[in-house]
Amino acid sequence: MLTGIAVPVLAAGVITAGSPGFGHYKVKNGDTLSHIAARYGTTVKTLVELNNLPGNGNAIYAGELLTLPGMPARPKQAPPAKRQQPGRITYIVKSGDTIGEIAKRYHVSQGYLLSVNGLKRTSHIFIGKPLQVPVPIPKPKPAPKKTTKNNTFAGRTYADHIVSQADKNRAILKNRKLPTRSQMRSLISSVAKKYGVDPELALAVSWQESGWKQRVVSPANAVGAMQVIPSTGRFASSIVGRDLNLLKPLDNVIAGVVLLDRLTAAAKLDLAVAGYYQGLGGVRRNGMYPDTKLYVKNVLRIKAQLESGWNPAR
């Protein structure tokens, strides 16, 4: 059928993506060149020149195959889209694409794909045409819960590696059979007498530090009944001439008592007790911190109670 430029469109043709850069449209009854040009974003002049149409395109025939301009096809390995908004991507039509194949590729229905793009089942796509493709929005993975270590002890914060080692030591002691409080009292008193340290002083320090419990480990990795840190354990080991294992009750008590022996030999009683808690060098440089003063007061009070016969382990 011969059609002119001004004849209204009665039926749409069929278009598939053809060679790179072009699409092909089969003219149907009622088509006009001007309507075809407007529908596919081009001009009558371009269609005339591209298809070598006679008479400036005022004569096209039903069944005639027209070449339409389009954007060059993307390389096959290129990603099909960039994300524009949540739940959608922009897909550029390539050679050989059809609505059905694109819908299948992205696991959506043809009807949904057409609806999102304002198309009908009779609409056409061509190479280079951008399509909005709905894609499922992945549920955000819940942020992993941050496990925060209790790194603060007595108003001071300790490094993660120190707290981690403290956790390990605490776990080891949790599964060990350890002396009772009464047994620890006897052990502390015996070791203190052996090293020439006032037994009530050693017992008072230990009660203040741990309540005579070997299982206690602080975030600062102060271990056991005497709450000895590893560096103090190494210092005491060098004095007694063997490696002390702070997880063992006897070695733990020896380390604490040896430290008390050195402190009481170097300073008067209140400074020695302060040195056990704050470090004697720190006390001499900075004086006693407020919590150190409270520590000293408690230890000396407990010592006096013990000397008067008080036994909290009963």
C-alpha positions as CSV (number, residue, x, y, z in Angstrom):
1,M,0.0,0.0,0.0
2,L,1.3,3.5,-0.9
3,T,1.3,5.9,2.0
4,G,2.1,9.5,2.3
5,I,3.8,11.5,5.0
6,A,0.6,12.9,6.5
7,V,-1.3,9.6,6.7
8,P,-2.1,8.8,10.4
9,V,-0.5,5.7,12.1
10,L,-3.0,2.8,12.2
11,A,-0.7,0.0,13.3
12,A,2.8,-0.3,14.6
13,G,5.5,-2.3,12.9
14,V,8.0,-4.8,14.4
15,I,11.5,-3.8,15.4
16,T,14.4,-5.8,16.7
17,A,17.9,-4.6,17.4
18,G,19.9,-5.2,14.2
19,S,23.4,-4.4,13.2
20,P,25.6,-2.3,15.5
21,G,24.4,1.3,15.4
22,F,21.1,0.6,13.5
23,G,17.7,-0.9,14.0
24,H,15.3,-2.1,11.5
25,Y,11.6,-1.3,11.2
26,K,9.0,-3.1,9.0
27,V,6.5,-0.6,7.7
28,K,2.8,-1.5,8.5
29,N,-0.4,-0.2,7.0
30,G,-1.1,3.4,8.0
31,D,2.5,4.3,8.8
32,T,4.0,7.6,7.7
33,L,7.6,8.5,7.6
34,S,7.1,11.6,9.9
35,H,5.4,9.5,12.5
36,I,8.1,6.8,12.3
37,A,10.8,9.5,12.6
38,A,9.1,11.1,15.7
39,R,8.6,7.7,17.4
40,Y,12.2,6.7,17.1
41,G,13.8,10.1,17.9
42,T,15.1,10.9,14.4
43,T,14.1,13.1,11.4
44,V,12.4,12.4,8.1
45,K,15.5,13.7,6.3
46,T,17.7,11.2,8.2
47,L,15.4,8.3,7.3
48,V,15.3,9.4,3.6
49,E,19.1,9.6,3.4
50,L,19.7,6.4,5.4
51,N,17.2,4.4,3.3
52,N,17.8,6.1,-0.1
53,L,14.0,6.8,-0.3
54,P,12.6,8.3,-3.5
55,G,10.6,11.5,-3.5
56,N,11.9,12.8,-0.2
57,G,10.2,9.9,1.6
58,N,6.7,10.7,0.5
59,A,6.2,7.1,-0.6
60,I,6.7,4.1,1.7
61,Y,5.2,0.7,1.4
62,A,3.7,-1.7,3.9
63,G,6.2,-4.5,4.4
64,E,9.2,-2.3,3.5
65,L,12.1,-2.7,5.9
66,L,13.5,0.7,7.0
67,T,16.9,1.2,8.7
68,L,16.7,3.4,11.8
69,P,19.7,5.2,13.3
70,G,20.7,4.2,16.8
71,M,23.6,4.5,19.2
72,P,26.5,2.1,18.6
73,A,26.1,-1.1,20.5
74,R,28.1,-1.6,23.7
75,P,30.8,-4.3,23.8
76,K,29.5,-7.6,24.9
77,Q,31.7,-7.7,28.0
78,A,30.7,-4.2,29.2
79,P,28.4,-4.1,32.1
80,P,24.9,-3.3,30.9
81,A,24.0,-0.5,33.2
82,K,24.8,2.0,35.8
83,R,22.5,2.3,38.8
84,Q,20.4,5.5,38.7
85,Q,18.1,5.0,41.6
86,P,17.4,2.4,44.2
87,G,15.8,-0.7,42.6
88,R,16.5,0.3,38.9
89,I,19.3,0.2,36.4
90,T,19.6,1.9,33.0
91,Y,20.1,-0.7,30.3
92,I,21.2,0.3,26.8
93,V,19.7,-1.9,24.1
94,K,22.2,-4.0,22.1
95,S,22.1,-5.9,18.9
96,G,19.6,-8.7,18.9
97,D,17.9,-7.7,22.2
98,T,14.1,-8.1,22.6
99,I,11.9,-7.0,25.5
100,G,11.3,-10.7,26.4
101,E,15.0,-11.5,26.5
102,I,15.8,-8.5,28.6
103,A,13.0,-9.2,31.1
104,K,14.1,-12.8,31.4
105,R,17.7,-11.8,31.9
106,Y,16.8,-9.5,34.9
107,H,14.1,-11.8,36.3
108,V,11.2,-9.5,35.8
109,S,8.0,-9.9,33.8
110,Q,7.6,-8.3,30.4
111,G,4.6,-6.4,31.5
112,Y,6.5,-4.9,34.5
113,L,9.4,-3.9,32.3
114,L,7.1,-2.3,29.7
115,S,5.1,-0.5,32.5
116,V,8.3,1.0,34.1
117,N,9.4,2.4,30.7
118,G,5.9,3.6,29.7
119,L,5.8,1.2,26.8
120,K,3.1,-1.0,25.3
121,R,3.4,-4.5,24.0
122,T,3.2,-3.0,20.5
123,S,6.1,-0.6,21.3
124,H,9.5,-1.1,19.8
125,I,13.1,-0.9,21.0
126,F,16.2,-0.1,19.0
127,I,19.9,-0.2,19.4
128,G,21.0,2.5,21.8
129,K,17.6,2.9,23.5
130,P,17.9,3.3,27.3
131,L,15.6,1.2,29.3
132,Q,14.9,1.4,33.0
133,V,15.1,-2.2,34.4
134,P,13.7,-2.9,37.8
135,V,16.1,-4.9,40.0
136,P,15.5,-6.3,43.5
137,I,16.9,-4.1,46.2
138,P,19.1,-6.4,48.4
139,K,18.3,-6.2,52.0
140,P,21.2,-4.4,53.8
141,K,23.2,-6.7,55.9
142,P,23.0,-5.9,59.5
143,A,26.1,-4.2,60.7
144,P,28.2,-6.7,62.7
145,K,27.8,-6.0,66.4
146,K,30.9,-4.4,67.7
147,T,32.1,-6.3,70.7
148,T,33.6,-3.7,72.9
149,K,36.1,-4.9,75.5
150,N,35.9,-3.6,79.0
151,N,39.2,-1.8,78.7
152,T,38.8,0.5,81.7
153,F,39.8,-0.4,85.2
154,A,40.2,1.9,88.2
155,G,39.7,4.9,85.9
156,R,42.5,3.9,83.5
157,T,42.1,2.5,80.0
158,Y,44.3,-0.4,78.7
159,A,45.2,-1.5,75.2
160,D,43.2,-4.2,73.5
161,H,46.2,-6.7,73.5
162,I,46.5,-6.3,77.3
163,V,42.8,-6.9,77.8
164,S,42.8,-9.8,75.4
165,Q,45.6,-11.5,77.4
166,A,43.6,-10.8,80.6
167,D,40.6,-12.5,79.0
168,K,42.7,-15.6,78.1
169,N,44.1,-15.8,81.7
170,R,40.7,-15.4,83.1
171,A,39.4,-18.3,81.0
172,I,42.3,-20.5,82.0
173,L,41.7,-19.9,85.7
174,K,38.0,-20.4,85.3
175,N,38.5,-24.0,84.5
176,R,41.1,-24.8,87.2
177,K,40.6,-26.1,90.7
178,L,42.0,-23.4,93.0
179,P,42.5,-23.0,96.7
180,T,39.6,-21.7,98.9
181,R,39.9,-18.3,100.6
182,S,41.0,-19.9,103.8
183,Q,43.7,-21.9,102.0
184,M,44.9,-18.7,100.2
185,R,45.0,-16.9,103.6
186,S,47.3,-19.6,105.0
187,L,49.4,-19.6,101.8
188,I,49.9,-15.8,101.8
189,S,50.7,-15.7,105.6
190,S,53.3,-18.6,105.1
191,V,55.0,-17.0,102.1
192,A,55.1,-13.6,103.8
193,K,56.9,-15.0,106.9
194,K,59.4,-16.8,104.6
195,Y,60.4,-13.5,102.9
196,G,60.3,-11.4,106.0
197,V,57.2,-9.4,105.1
198,D,54.5,-8.5,107.7
199,P,51.8,-11.3,107.1
200,E,48.9,-8.9,108.0
201,L,50.2,-6.4,105.4
202,A,50.4,-9.0,102.7
203,L,46.9,-10.3,103.7
204,A,45.5,-6.8,103.7
205,V,46.9,-6.0,100.3
206,S,45.6,-9.3,98.9
207,W,42.1,-8.8,100.5
208,Q,41.9,-5.3,99.0
209,E,43.1,-6.5,95.6
210,S,41.1,-9.8,95.2
211,G,39.4,-10.9,98.4
212,W,42.0,-13.7,98.6
213,K,40.8,-15.2,95.3
214,Q,43.2,-16.6,92.8
215,R,40.6,-16.6,90.0
216,V,40.5,-12.8,89.7
217,V,42.0,-11.1,86.6
218,S,41.6,-7.4,86.0
219,P,41.4,-5.7,82.5
220,A,45.0,-4.5,83.2
221,N,45.9,-8.2,83.3
222,A,46.7,-8.1,87.0
223,V,46.5,-11.8,87.9
224,G,45.4,-13.8,90.9
225,A,45.2,-13.2,94.6
226,M,48.0,-10.7,94.7
227,Q,46.9,-9.0,91.4
228,V,50.3,-9.1,89.9
229,I,50.9,-7.8,86.3
230,P,53.3,-9.7,84.0
231,S,56.1,-7.1,84.3
232,T,56.1,-7.4,88.1
233,G,56.1,-11.1,87.7
234,R,59.3,-10.9,85.6
235,F,60.8,-8.6,88.2
236,A,60.0,-11.0,91.0
237,S,61.3,-14.0,88.9
238,S,64.7,-12.3,88.6
239,I,64.9,-12.0,92.3
240,V,63.9,-15.5,93.3
241,G,66.0,-17.0,90.5
242,R,63.2,-18.9,88.6
243,D,60.3,-18.1,86.3
244,L,57.2,-17.5,88.3
245,N,53.9,-18.6,86.7
246,L,51.3,-16.0,87.9
247,L,48.4,-18.4,87.2
248,K,49.7,-20.7,89.9
249,P,48.6,-19.7,93.4
250,L,52.0,-20.2,95.1
251,D,54.0,-18.3,92.4
252,N,51.4,-15.6,92.4
253,V,51.8,-15.0,96.1
254,I,55.6,-15.1,95.9
255,A,55.6,-12.4,93.2
256,G,53.3,-10.2,95.3
257,V,55.2,-10.7,98.6
258,V,58.6,-10.1,96.9
259,L,57.3,-6.8,95.6
260,L,56.0,-5.8,99.0
261,D,59.4,-6.7,100.5
262,R,61.2,-4.4,98.1
263,L,58.7,-1.6,98.5
264,T,58.7,-1.7,102.3
265,A,62.5,-1.7,102.2
266,A,62.5,1.4,100.0
267,A,59.8,3.6,101.6
268,K,57.7,4.0,104.7
269,L,54.5,2.0,105.0
270,D,52.0,4.3,103.4
271,L,54.2,5.0,100.4
272,A,55.0,1.3,100.1
273,V,51.3,0.5,100.0
274,A,50.8,3.3,97.5
275,G,53.6,2.0,95.4
276,Y,52.0,-1.5,95.2
277,Y,49.0,0.2,93.6
278,Q,50.4,3.2,91.6
279,G,54.1,2.3,91.3
280,L,56.6,3.8,93.7
281,G,58.2,5.8,90.9
282,G,54.9,7.3,89.9
283,V,54.1,8.1,93.6
284,R,57.4,9.9,94.0
285,R,57.0,11.9,90.7
286,N,53.3,12.7,90.9
287,G,52.3,12.2,94.4
288,M,49.3,9.9,95.3
289,Y,46.3,10.0,93.0
290,P,42.9,10.3,94.7
291,D,42.2,6.7,94.1
292,T,45.6,5.7,95.4
293,K,44.9,7.6,98.7
294,L,41.7,5.7,99.1
295,Y,43.5,2.4,98.4
296,V,46.1,3.1,101.0
297,K,43.5,4.1,103.5
298,N,41.6,0.8,102.9
299,V,44.6,-1.4,103.1
300,L,45.8,0.1,106.3
301,R,42.3,-0.2,107.8
302,I,42.1,-3.9,106.8
303,K,45.6,-4.5,108.2
304,A,44.5,-3.1,111.6
305,Q,41.4,-5.3,111.6
306,L,43.4,-8.4,110.8
307,E,45.8,-7.6,113.6
308,S,42.8,-7.4,116.0
309,G,41.7,-10.9,115.0
310,W,39.3,-10.2,112.1
311,N,39.1,-13.1,109.7
312,P,36.7,-12.4,106.7
313,A,37.2,-16.0,105.3
314,R,35.3,-17.5,108.2
